[in-house]
Amino acid sequence: MEAFGLEGVVVADTRMSAIDGDRGELIIGGLPVAELAELSVEEVAARLWGGDADDLAGALADGRRAAHARLPGLGGALDAGDGMAALRGAVAQLDDDRPAAITGAVAVFAAAWWRRQRGLPPVAPSARSHAADYLRMCTGREPTDAEVAAIRSYLCCVVDHGMNASTFAARVVTSTRADAVSAVVAAIGALSGPLHGGAPGPVLDMLDAIGSPDAAADWIEGELAAGRRIMGMGHRVYRVRDPRAAVLERAARRLGGRRVELALAVEESAAAILGRRHPDRPLRANVELFTAVLLDAVGLDRRQFSTAFAVGRVVGWLGHIAEQRAWGRLIRPRARYLGPRAAAGA
Ligand code: COA
């Protein structure tokens, strides 16, 4: 059977996560995503990598400190205008490929890039939780408990999601026995593409453009008439509402996110309109709709959203990298040749 794009093809065994797209269920590290989102990043890392969460808290704090010390030596990597390009260039310079070192560095580099964009010096990390420290290093101020809870839920919620493109890229590179830094650089490259994790910024643009709930239906009809897609709606795997949308909606609501009601109205309107156009293809809210609302509410700028995704997802990449190493099988599919062949004997 042809499976171009590898849709539906199983390429590995994993203990990281399982998705049931028809029922809208997501299990990560053995827990439903709603329960996982109540844990700390350290506890989630312990579930995915093995080990003790307290030990990992220390190792992650060490990783953030080591990465901060490297900032002056990164050359122009963090000057890139695009956050994912900056992250790629900075992470490529790491020489410690332990999971906590890489995870700590991604948070530090993502935050330092954003501050440099605004002409501000980096904020030194501290020994507090990974989620709280990331937010503080981004904003330069002490986050509230509610903000920490929200960013922690977000980072845990996006930590892993089956064999998505960036995870697969990390697995392919690891399968050649390359080091974890190379695999994470490849994953960052895959995540930088607009089809993978690029929607929350445009979601915020959409909510700004719509402005108020009663304007949603007309705006959506106009976009569809112009041949454009509604950001934050639809998913390759889910046929019901993405379970992460509910978790992030709840987290944003707890924080009093000012765009929660607007996002809900847009979702309701879009689902009804898209349902009439595609009666056989349910199109519901995906993770990006409430990601945008939540990250905006904790004080991140929309240009930081893709790097925030990498700060969360790197924990999952590193879990898959460890699994791939343990398995040891080179990933080597085939391609169908469509080019010319010299005639026999010519
Ligand atoms: N808005 C409008 N129409 C949409 C849509 C959306 N968000 N998502 C899918 N559709 C339409 C497609 O145009 C297609 O219509 P057609 O059959 O008339 O061409 C139909 O629904 C089926 O879509 P399909 O291309 O099979 O979906 P997919 O599985 O390839 O796409 C996404 C999945 C996520 C890429 C797609 O839903 C999308 O582009 N969403 C908006 C961007 C977004 O939020 N991305 C973040 C994903 S987490």
Residues whose N, C-alpha, C, O or C-beta is under 5 A from the ligand:
A	BS01	COA	A199 R228 R229 I230 M231 G232 M233 G234 H235 R236 H278 R281 N286 V287 E288
